[in-house]
Amino acid sequence: GTFNGAVVVTRDITDLVKAQKAALEGELQFRALFEAAPLGFFQVENGILKRVNIAFAKMFGYANTEELVGHRWDDILTAESLTPGRLLEDAGLRQPDHIRGTELSGRKADGTVFPLRLDLAGAPHQGKVLLIGAAQDLTERHRMEVSVLNSQRLESLGVLAGGIAHDFNNLLGGVFGFLELAMQTVEEDSKTYGYLQKALSVFRRAQDLTRQLITFAKGGQPVKKLVDLRRVSEETARFVLSGGNVRLITQFASDLWLCEADTGQMSQVIDNLIINARQAMPNGGTVTLTARNVAPEAAPPQLLKGPYIEITVADTGPGIAQEILPRIFDPFFSTKKEGSGLGLAAVYSVVSKHGGLVEAESKEGAIFHIWLPALLDKPADLTVSSQALSRRILVLDDEESLREVTSAFLEEMGYSVACTASGEEAVQVFLQAKDASLPIGFALVDLTIPGEKGGLEVLKELRKHHPTLKAAAMSGYSQDDVLSDPNAFGLVGCLSKPFTRQELQTFLELHYPFSD
């Protein structure tokens, strides 16, 4: 047991320690990036998820990562996406240096299917290839793409619808005017009078159809003013539901902001949505109408940044079938036997033209959400002159029947009327009246005259001789900016075709106080 000595071998392992430390730091950095990344990251081996981050878990509707680890592709992809998913995995194994990506359909924990993009890259690890992937939920992107396509389709249909509505309104205006004049020539207790009343009833249905066409056509641009949406929404909803078996619940923010909107069009939006809800509940139910303020940071990403008002209309009906949900705002699409398919299309068009957004969802009933730009600063009120004018009126319209009817209406009201079919004739008649010391004080002009100068161009000519000439437009369909702001074009207002005698008289009495 004699100790003779020892051999000691030493080796500098500084580099090894540094390498181990660097590897550990790299692993920690990778883990931190993996866990904190907003994208869904995962590791997969033989079709089995070995590791996922919290973003990936939440994307698929799981509360934590442990619930997903160990699952196969079969658990998170739809049946039609399984083969592409496996091919993606195989490609990553064969060519580790290449990133492979494809769009698939994922299945959440509750069974909901959603579009996603998966990207896989292979990396050598302990003698085998480790597949690391990233997942991106494409739901919002697809929704925005659909929204853009819908807007483009509606824009094209709007041009077509507007042109049709213009011609149709001209024809309707003549028919309606002559029907009203005919009713004045027969006894009210006669069969003829009854037939004329029925004809007028049919006419009004046609009139409603053309007005809805105009709403989502280019000629349906809003004429905006300061609006209290709470009042407009509640009054419209209560009127539609009055006397029925559907209960209305309202929930409005006490400090609801104002907005600049077309009161008539906003009323039509609520009217269409409430009617839609009522028809979905023939045996009764409840409609909940809510309105709240939405801060800029909480507004939907599709909208321009700014404050908004959100209006929600929810019913307790059967809801909307998922297969038709993407089509409900399409013009002429309807599931109702007598539906025109224009109600929700008009809602979509009006809201879009106000710089807003409308979306629908189906839960325990149908729910419609509308976002409209809010106005935080009240603009100065505009005043309109009530200067009295001569009772001599110039009418410019290329449709003969409309000229005859409008002239007859005005003469019955006590006006002196000069009717013209073209711009050249209008200028000539105007100057002749001036030379005869019988000046015309007001012009009622059609904005669109095929092959001729339109109403605005003719007014420029007339105002060279009478700079303060008052004028209004008759329009079945016209330029958007003219309808939305007639004052900017020297007009005191616009009268929509077709119009009744009473509408014409009320229009003149309210806006143009003539004197003898």
C-alpha positions in Angstrom: 0.0 0.0 0.0 2.8 2.4 -0.8 1.7 5.6 -2.6 4.2 6.2 -5.4 2.6 9.2 -7.1 -0.3 10.3 -9.4 -0.8 11.4 -13.0 -3.0 14.4 -13.4 -4.4 15.3 -16.8 -5.9 18.7 -17.3 -7.7 20.2 -20.2 -8.9 23.8 -20.8 -12.7 23.5 -21.3 -13.3 27.2 -21.5 -14.5 26.9 -25.1 -16.7 24.0 -24.2 -18.3 25.9 -21.3 -18.7 28.9 -23.6 -20.3 26.8 -26.2 -22.6 25.2 -23.7 -23.5 28.6 -22.3 -24.1 29.9 -25.8 -26.3 26.9 -26.6 -28.3 27.4 -23.4 -28.7 31.1 -24.1 -29.7 30.3 -27.7 -32.2 27.8 -26.4 -33.6 30.3 -23.9 -33.8 33.0 -26.6 -35.6 30.6 -29.0 -38.0 29.5 -26.3 -38.8 33.1 -25.4 -39.3 34.0 -29.0 -41.3 30.8 -29.6 -43.6 31.4 -26.6 -44.1 35.2 -27.0 -44.5 35.4 -30.8 -47.9 36.7 -32.0 -47.9 34.0 -34.8 -48.8 30.4 -33.9 -45.6 28.4 -33.8 -45.4 24.6 -33.5 -43.0 21.7 -33.8 -44.2 18.5 -35.5 -42.8 15.0 -35.8 -44.5 12.1 -37.7 -47.7 14.1 -37.9 -47.8 14.7 -34.2 -47.6 18.1 -32.5 -44.6 18.0 -30.1 -44.6 21.6 -29.1 -46.9 24.6 -29.6 -47.0 28.2 -28.3 -49.9 29.9 -26.6 -50.8 31.8 -29.8 -51.2 28.6 -31.7 -53.3 27.0 -28.9 -55.6 30.0 -28.8 -55.9 30.1 -32.5 -57.4 26.6 -32.4 -59.6 27.5 -29.4 -57.6 25.8 -26.6 -57.0 27.5 -23.2 -53.4 26.2 -22.9 -50.6 24.5 -24.8 -50.8 21.2 -22.9 -54.2 20.5 -24.4 -52.7 20.4 -27.9 -49.4 18.7 -27.5 -49.6 15.1 -28.7 -52.5 15.8 -31.1 -52.2 14.7 -34.7 -53.0 16.6 -37.9 -56.4 14.8 -37.9 -57.4 16.7 -34.7 -56.7 20.3 -36.0 -57.3 20.0 -39.8 -60.5 19.3 -41.7 -60.7 16.1 -43.7 -60.0 17.8 -47.0 -56.9 19.4 -45.6 -55.3 16.2 -44.2 -53.6 15.2 -47.5 -52.2 18.6 -48.2 -51.0 18.8 -44.6 -49.1 15.5 -44.9 -47.6 16.4 -48.2 -46.4 19.7 -46.7 -44.8 17.7 -43.9 -43.1 15.2 -46.4 -41.8 18.1 -48.5 -40.2 19.6 -45.4 -38.5 16.4 -44.5 -37.1 15.8 -48.0 -35.8 19.4 -48.4 -35.1 20.8 -45.0 -33.6 24.0 -46.2 -36.8 25.0 -48.1 -39.8 26.7 -46.4 -43.0 25.1 -47.6 -46.4 26.8 -47.2 -50.0 26.3 -48.1 -53.5 27.4 -47.2 -55.6 24.9 -45.4 -58.8 24.7 -43.3 -58.3 24.3 -39.6 -60.8 22.9 -37.0 -61.1 24.5 -33.6 -61.8 22.8 -30.4 -65.5 23.5 -30.7 -65.6 22.2 -34.3 -65.6 25.7 -36.0 -63.8 25.6 -39.3 -61.5 28.5 -40.3 -59.0 29.3 -43.1 -55.3 29.3 -42.1 -51.8 29.3 -43.7 -49.2 26.8 -42.5 -45.5 27.2 -43.2 -43.0 24.4 -42.4 -39.2 24.5 -42.4 -37.0 21.5 -41.7 -33.9 21.7 -39.4 -31.5 18.9 -38.5 -31.7 17.9 -34.9 -29.9 15.0 -33.1 -29.5 13.0 -36.3 -33.0 13.6 -37.6 -35.0 16.4 -39.2 -37.1 18.6 -36.8 -40.0 20.4 -38.5 -40.8 23.8 -37.2 -43.9 25.6 -38.4 -45.8 28.8 -38.2 -49.6 29.2 -38.5 -51.6 32.3 -39.4 -55.4 32.7 -39.1 -56.7 34.0 -42.4 -60.3 34.6 -41.3 -60.0 38.4 -41.1 -58.1 38.6 -44.4 -60.7 36.5 -46.2 -63.4 38.7 -44.7 -61.8 41.8 -46.0 -61.3 40.3 -49.4 -65.0 39.4 -49.6 -65.9 42.9 -48.4 -63.9 44.4 -51.2 -65.4 42.1 -53.8 -68.9 42.9 -52.5 -68.2 46.6 -52.8 -66.9 46.2 -56.4 -69.9 44.1 -57.4 -72.3 46.6 -55.8 -70.6 49.5 -57.5 -71.1 47.8 -60.9 -74.7 46.9 -60.2 -75.3 50.4 -58.9 -74.3 52.0 -62.2 -76.7 49.6 -64.0 -79.5 50.0 -61.5 -79.2 53.8 -61.5 -79.6 54.0 -65.3 -82.6 51.7 -65.2 -84.2 53.6 -62.4 -83.8 56.9 -64.2 -85.7 55.8 -67.3 -88.2 53.9 -65.2 -88.9 56.9 -63.0 -89.5 59.1 -66.0 -92.1 56.6 -67.2 -93.7 56.2 -63.8 -93.9 59.9 -63.3 -96.0 60.3 -66.4 -98.2 57.4 -65.6 -98.8 58.5 -62.0 -99.5 62.1 -63.0 -102.1 61.2 -65.5 -103.8 58.8 -63.1 -104.1 61.6 -60.5 -105.5 64.0 -63.1 -107.9 61.3 -64.3 -109.2 60.8 -60.8 -110.2 64.4 -60.6 -112.5 64.0 -63.6 -114.6 61.1 -62.2 -117.0 60.7 -59.3 -115.5 59.1 -56.2 -118.3 56.5 -56.0 -117.8 55.3 -59.6 -116.2 52.0 -60.6 -113.7 54.0 -62.7 -112.5 55.9 -59.6 -112.0 52.5 -57.8 -110.0 51.1 -60.7 -107.8 54.2 -60.7 -107.2 53.9 -57.0 -106.1 50.3 -57.5 -103.8 51.4 -60.4 -102.3 54.0 -58.0 -101.7 51.3 -55.4 -99.8 49.2 -57.9 -97.8 52.3 -58.9 -96.7 53.0 -55.3 -95.3 49.5 -55.2 -93.3 50.2 -58.3 -92.3 53.5 -56.9 -90.9 51.8 -53.7 -88.9 49.4 -55.9 -87.3 52.2 -57.9 -86.4 54.1 -54.8 -84.7 51.1 -53.4 -82.8 50.7 -56.6 -81.7 54.4 -56.4 -80.6 53.8 -52.8 -77.7 51.5 -53.7 -77.1 53.1 -57.2 -74.8 56.0 -57.7 -77.7 58.5 -57.5 -78.5 57.5 -54.0 -75.7 59.4 -52.3 -76.7 60.7 -48.8 -77.6 64.3 -48.2 -76.0 64.7 -44.8 -77.0 66.8 -41.8 -76.5 66.5 -38.1 -78.5 63.5 -36.8 -79.3 62.0 -33.4 -79.2 58.3 -34.3 -80.8 57.3 -31.0 -84.0 59.3 -31.9 -84.1 58.2 -35.5 -83.5 54.5 -34.7 -86.0 54.3 -31.8 -88.8 56.2 -33.6 -88.4 54.0 -36.8 -88.3 50.8 -34.8 -91.3 51.6 -32.7 -93.3 52.6 -35.8 -92.5 49.3 -37.6 -93.3 47.1 -34.6 -96.4 49.0 -33.5 -99.5 46.9 -33.2 -97.6 43.6 -33.7 -96.5 40.7 -31.5 -92.8 41.6 -31.4 -91.4 43.3 -28.4 -88.8 46.0 -28.7 -86.0 46.5 -26.2 -83.7 49.5 -26.5 -80.3 50.0 -25.0 -78.7 53.4 -25.9 -75.6 55.0 -24.4 -76.7 58.0 -22.4 -73.8 60.1 -24.0 -74.2 58.8 -27.5 -72.3 60.9 -30.0 -73.9 62.6 -33.0 -73.1 61.9 -36.6 -73.6 63.5 -40.0 -76.0 61.4 -42.0 -79.0 61.4 -44.3 -81.9 61.1 -41.9 -84.2 59.5 -44.5 -81.6 56.9 -45.5 -80.8 56.1 -41.9 -84.5 55.6 -41.2 -84.7 53.3 -44.2 -81.7 51.2 -42.9 -83.4 50.7 -39.5 -86.7 50.1 -41.1 -85.3 47.4 -43.4 -83.5 45.6 -40.5 -86.5 45.8 -38.2 -88.8 44.5 -40.9 -86.3 41.7 -41.6 -86.3 40.8 -37.9 -90.1 40.9 -37.6 -90.6 38.6 -40.6 -88.2 36.1 -39.1 -90.5 35.9 -36.0 -94.1 35.4 -37.3 -95.1 33.9 -33.9 -93.7 36.8 -32.0 -90.4 37.4 -30.3 -88.0 40.2 -29.2 -85.9 42.7 -31.1 -83.1 44.4 -29.2 -81.9 47.7 -30.6 -78.6 49.0 -29.1 -76.3 52.0 -29.8 -73.0 52.7 -28.2 -69.9 54.8 -28.8 -66.8 53.1 -30.2 -63.3 54.6 -29.6 -60.9 54.8 -32.6 -58.7 52.0 -31.3 -61.8 49.7 -30.9 -63.2 50.2 -34.4 -63.1 47.3 -36.9 -59.8 47.2 -38.8 -61.6 47.6 -42.2 -62.6 51.2 -41.2 -60.6 54.4 -41.3 -59.3 55.3 -37.9 -61.6 57.5 -35.9 -64.6 57.5 -33.5 -67.7 55.5 -34.5 -71.2 54.8 -33.3 -72.2 51.1 -33.4 -75.9 50.2 -33.8 -76.9 46.6 -33.3 -80.2 45.0 -34.2 -80.7 41.5 -32.8 -83.7 39.2 -32.9 -84.8 36.0 -31.3 -85.7 34.3 -34.6 -84.2 31.1 -36.1 -81.1 33.0 -37.3 -79.4 32.9 -40.7 -78.3 29.6 -42.3 -74.5 29.6 -42.5 -74.6 28.6 -46.2 -76.5 31.8 -47.2 -74.8 34.2 -44.7 -72.2 35.4 -47.2 -74.9 36.3 -49.8 -77.5 38.1 -47.7 -76.3 41.6 -48.8 -76.3 40.6 -52.5 -78.9 42.6 -54.6 -82.0 40.5 -55.6 -81.0 37.6 -53.2 -84.0 36.7 -51.1 -85.3 33.7 -49.2 -88.8 35.1 -49.0 -91.5 34.3 -51.6 -92.5 37.9 -52.2 -89.1 39.5 -51.3 -87.4 41.8 -53.8 -83.9 41.0 -52.4 -83.2 44.8 -52.2 -83.7 45.4 -48.5 -80.4 44.3 -47.1 -78.6 45.3 -50.3 -79.9 48.9 -49.7 -78.7 48.7 -46.0 -75.2 47.7 -47.2 -75.1 50.4 -49.8 -76.4 53.2 -47.5 -74.0 52.4 -44.7 -71.0 52.1 -47.1 -71.8 55.5 -48.6 -71.8 57.0 -45.1 -68.2 55.7 -44.7 -69.4 52.9 -42.4 -69.6 49.1 -42.2 -72.3 46.5 -41.7 -71.8 42.9 -40.7 -74.2 40.1 -39.9 -73.8 37.0 -37.7 -76.1 34.2 -36.6 -76.3 33.0 -33.0 -79.5 32.7 -31.1 -81.2 34.7 -33.9 -79.8 37.1 -36.4 -77.6 40.0 -35.3 -76.7 43.0 -37.5 -73.9 45.4 -36.5 -73.6 48.8 -38.1 -70.7 51.2 -37.5 -71.1 54.9 -38.6 -68.5 57.7 -38.3 -69.2 59.8 -35.2 -69.1 63.6 -35.2 -67.6 65.1 -32.0 -67.7 68.7 -33.1 -71.1 70.2 -34.0 -70.9 72.2 -37.3 -72.4 75.6 -37.8 -76.0 75.6 -38.9 -76.7 76.5 -42.5 -79.6 78.9 -43.2 -81.6 79.0 -46.4 -83.0 82.2 -47.8 -86.7 82.5 -47.9 -86.8 85.4 -50.4 -90.1 85.5 -52.3 -90.0 84.7 -56.0 -92.2 85.2 -59.0 -94.9 82.7 -59.7 -93.6 82.1 -63.2 -91.8 78.7 -63.4 -89.6 77.2 -66.2 -89.7 73.4 -66.5 -87.0 71.6 -68.4 -87.5 67.8 -69.0 -86.9 65.6 -72.1 -89.8 63.3 -71.2 -93.0 64.7 -72.8 -95.4 62.9 -70.3 -93.6 64.4 -67.4 -93.7 67.9 -68.9 -97.4 67.6 -69.4 -98.1 66.3 -65.9 -95.8 68.7 -64.1 -97.3 71.6 -66.0 -100.8 70.5 -65.1 -99.9 70.2 -61.4 -98.3 73.6 -61.3 -101.1 75.3 -63.1 -103.6 73.8 -60.7 -101.6 75.4 -57.9 -101.8 78.8 -59.6 -98.4 79.0 -61.2 -97.7 80.2 -64.7 -95.6 77.5 -66.5 -93.3 77.4 -69.5 -92.3 73.8 -70.4 -89.2 73.0 -72.5 -87.6 69.8 -73.8 -84.0 70.9 -74.4 -81.5 73.3 -73.1 -81.5 75.5 -76.2 -85.3 75.8 -76.0 -85.1 76.6 -72.3 -82.7 79.5 -72.9 -84.8 80.8 -75.8 -88.0 80.7 -73.8 -86.3 82.3 -70.8 -85.0 85.3 -72.8 -88.4 85.8 -74.5 -90.1 86.0 -71.2 -87.5 88.5 -69.9 -87.9 90.7 -73.0 -91.7 90.6 -72.6 -91.3 91.9 -69.0 -92.6 88.6 -67.7 -89.5 87.3 -66.0 -89.2 83.7 -64.8 -88.2 83.6 -61.1 -87.7 79.9 -60.7 -86.5 76.9 -62.8 -87.3 73.2 -62.2 -84.8 71.3 -64.3 -84.0 67.7 -65.1 -80.3 67.0 -64.5 -79.9 64.2 -67.1 -81.0 64.9 -70.7 -79.6 62.3 -73.2 -77.7 63.9 -76.1 -78.3 67.5 -74.7 -77.0 69.9 -72.1 -77.9 68.8 -68.6 -79.8 70.9 -66.2 -76.7 72.4 -64.5 -75.2 73.5 -67.9 -78.5 75.2 -68.8 -78.6 77.0 -65.5 -75.2 78.5 -66.1 -76.5 79.9 -69.4 -79.7 81.3 -67.7 -77.7 82.9 -64.9 -75.7 84.9 -67.3 -79.0 86.8 -67.8 -80.4 86.4 -64.3 -77.6 85.8 -61.7 -80.0 85.3 -58.8 -82.3 82.8 -60.5 -83.6 80.2 -58.0 -83.6 76.6 -59.2 -84.2 73.1 -58.1 -83.5 69.7 -59.8 -85.9 66.9 -60.7 -84.0 63.7 -60.6 -84.6 60.0 -61.2 -80.8 59.4 -61.2 -78.0 61.9 -61.3 -74.5 62.7 -60.3 -73.7 61.7 -56.7 -72.2 65.0 -55.7 -75.2 67.0 -56.9 -77.6 65.0 -54.8 -75.5 65.0 -51.7 -74.9 68.8 -51.8 -77.2 70.6 -54.1 -76.4 74.0 -52.6 -72.8 73.7 -53.9 -74.2 73.6 -57.4 -76.5 76.6 -57.1 -79.6 74.5 -56.4 -81.9 75.1 -53.5 -82.9 71.4 -53.4 -83.7 68.3 -55.4 -87.1 66.7 -56.1 -87.0 62.9 -56.6 -88.9 61.4 -59.5 -91.5 60.2 -59.7 -93.4 62.6 -57.4 -97.0 63.2 -56.7 -98.9 66.4 -56.9 -98.9 66.7 -53.1 -95.2 66.1 -52.9 -94.6 68.8 -55.5 -96.8 71.2 -53.7 -95.3 70.5 -50.3 -91.8 70.8 -51.8 -92.6 74.3 -53.1 -94.4 75.5 -50.0 -91.6 74.4 -47.7 -88.6 75.6 -49.7 -89.8 78.3 -52.2 -92.3 80.8 -50.7 -93.6 82.4 -53.9 -95.6 85.7 -53.9 -98.0 87.2 -56.5 
